[in-house]
Amino acid sequence: TTAATTAATTAATTAVTTTKEKSKMAFNKLMVMLPLMFAARKLDGEDPNIIFMLRCSYGIIQTCIVLATLYCFMVAKKLSKNSAVKDVDIFVPPPPQPLADPNAKIQYTRAKFGEHVEATALKLLGSTVFGICMTVGLHWYKGMIIGLAMQTVMGPLNLFENAFAKAIIVGGGFKSTDDSEDAVTAFKKLRMFGEKYRDELSEKDDIVDKDGAKVILKKEKGKNKSSEKPKAFEDLLLDTWDEGAKANIGPLVKAFKKDNINYKTKESGWTPLMIMAAIGAEGSNEAIKKMKSMGAIASVTDKEGWNALHWAAFHGSAGGAMTLMDVYDGMKLGLHLVKDLEGMTPLDHAVKEKNDDVASFLKSKIEAAIKGEDGIADQSGIRKRK
């Protein structure tokens, strides 16, 4: 029971460490823990002097650890609210799993540094208090002293094994030691969570949000740009997408030609119509009508199996969805029936993302079609697309 308690406390306290830190500490901890376990079993649990000394030692050490974790939490709280790096996007890998497929794609969770560091500090504080309560409870009710002895020694080791706590306590709270570094550069060197940054991700990395839903990353601003050469069509397309609803779509619309109106981006297979349907920028609905006259195809899908209606539904562009369904006669074309690689239709995405305007519109179109009010008597007659 004591060994299990110690292992659980150790695991909880060190839950947020990088792989590199774990590999460095694992051998050292084992060399300390095994002899300590054998030595602790030799202690006389009936000797009041030994019990008193163990209680005093444990109390002092754990008090210091609690104060240290409280300090970490306060620093993290401040960083999450006021730091220059609080809004930096980080991509955090999941904890290592012993039976995980080594060839499987790693699913990185996208998070803001400020939110993640505060959540990590709260988890560290909670696991520390939980470990103390467990050890004290076993000693108080069962008279066990092995836990006191073990955690008196292992407690500080567990704390400093945690890369996050170590960065704050020993590293000065993320402060750079080089005056030439800005805050973001200094922060990136720490790698407390085994995280990656946007420019370090590859095609082998899957990105999910905190709920586990796959995330489509936008192209980084400024990437592959040249002030000396005109922008390539793909750069213009992706830069317009980056600007979102505030985008000036004029330069992109001006660049449209019949030979590029169905262009697909090299990395993800995005088309101009997909982006125009989802962006929600001023003039985008009129642009969709112009694109239709130039031969833009609405049924084309990207590498995730999304068509333009998927894009509009996922990103909450009600205007884009309405224009697509109107201009392309989307019900007859069956845009709403297409399923992506995960088996989801545009309506499924609208509902999941809580884009109520798009969801209500699509539901009304489908209901009208079933009733025969939209010129379609039987939905089963529409060719389904995978």
Secondary structure, DSSP 4 states (H G I P E B T S, - for coil): -HHHHHHHHHHHHTSS--HHHHHHHHHHHHHHHHHHHHHHTTS-TT-HHHHHHHHHHHHHHHHHHHHHHHHHHHHHHHHHHH-TTTT-EEEEPPPP-TT--TTSPEEEEEEEHHHHHHHHHHHHHHHHHHHHHHHHHHHHHH---HHHHHHHHHHHHHHHHSHHHHHHHTTTSS--S-TTS-HHHHHHTT-TT--B-GGG--TTEEEE-TTS-B-PPPPPTTTT--TTSPPPHHHHHHHHHHHGGG---HHHHHH--TTTTT---TTT---HHHHHHHH--TTHHHHHHHHHHTT--TT---TTS--HHHHHHHTT-HHHHHHHHHHTTHHHHTGGG---TTS--HHHHHHHTT-HHHHHHHHHHHHHHHHTTTS-S-GGGSPP--
